[in-house]
Amino acid sequence: MMALDMPDWVQAIVGILVVLGSLLAFIGALGLARLRSFFRRVHAPALGATYGTWCIAFAMVIYFSVSQSTFATFPFLMSAFVAITNPITSIFLMRTALFRKRQMGAKVPPSLSRR
């Protein structure tokens, strides 16, 4: 089934989800460029990439499920990988930056492990 053969409601839902996912990813990239501190800058792309990926994955599931007349599960593998690795990477980057700030003597919150 080609995209032209798809029902209008499928094309509308897929189009809305792809545009929404693209906007979320763009907002995350904009936050990366505009926010001043490193800790704020890490947060926006993590959320934008994760939510944007999920929206585009749902659009892919709907599109390929309708076009192939079977439930498509492969987009969930990509989304699960991004949803798992993106926050973990962000946490490690933030902890490394916090450690470096503490080593330089900057005013940062105290370590929770040394209470």
Secondary structure, 3 states (H helix, E strand, C coil): CCHHHCCHHHHHHHHHHHHHHHHHHHHHHHHHHHCCCHHHHHHHHHHHHHHHHHHHHHHHHHHHHHHHCCCCCHHHHHHHHHHHHHHHHHHHHHHHHHHHHHHHCCCCCCCHHHC
